Amino acid sequence: TITAKTAYNTPGNTNATVLLANSASSGKVFKINSIVAANVDGTAAADATVAINTAADGSGTGYPVASTIAVPADASLIVVDKSNSFYLEEDKSIVVTSGSASDIAFTVSYEEIS
């Protein structure tokens, strides 16, 4: 079964925040088709970081997909698209960090495969 899904998060702080988690023993793999980081601040750039973490709860080791990239005011950064999609396995997560609280809205589009 393949189910199309979308998740989103605008971190209200500058801490690493789980955008998408694939729990241990879910019996599923997630095909990540796109991740977009949109700066909703109308005047200032903000940094965006996206990482794959080795634990579903956002802990473990983080492996950056995009690291501290400045997103201009009122602009978007396409971090992942169909040309560089990847799979998120069980007990893994995608973690995002915004350089300024509430300035970056992250969206992930993915397929849940079971």
C-alpha positions, 0 to 999 in steps of 0.5 A, a space after each residue: 500500500 502506498 499512501 501520499 502524505 504531507 507534514 509541516 512544522 514551524 518551530 517556535 524556537 531555535 531547537 531541533 524539532 522533529 518534522 517527521 518520524 518513522 517509529 520503530 517496528 512501524 512496518 513502513 518505509 517513507 519515500 521523501 519526495 520533497 522538503 521545503 523551507 519557507 521563510 515567513 519573516 518579511 524582513 530578515 533572512 533566517 537559517 534552515 537546517 534539515 537532518 536525518 536522525 538515527 532515532 525516531 524521537 529525534 535523538 541519536 546522530 543527525 546527518 545533515 541534508 542541508 546545514 545552516 542555509 540562509 533563506 532570504 525574507 519571504 523566500 523558499 528553499 527546496 531542500 529535497 525534490 524528486 531528483 534527490 528523494 530518499 527513504 526514511 526507514 523505521 526508527 529514523 526521523 527528519 529533524 529541522 532547525 530554524 535559526 530564528 524562532 517562528 521564521 521558517 515553515 518546513 513542509 515535507 511531502 512523502 509516500 508511506 509504503 507498507 
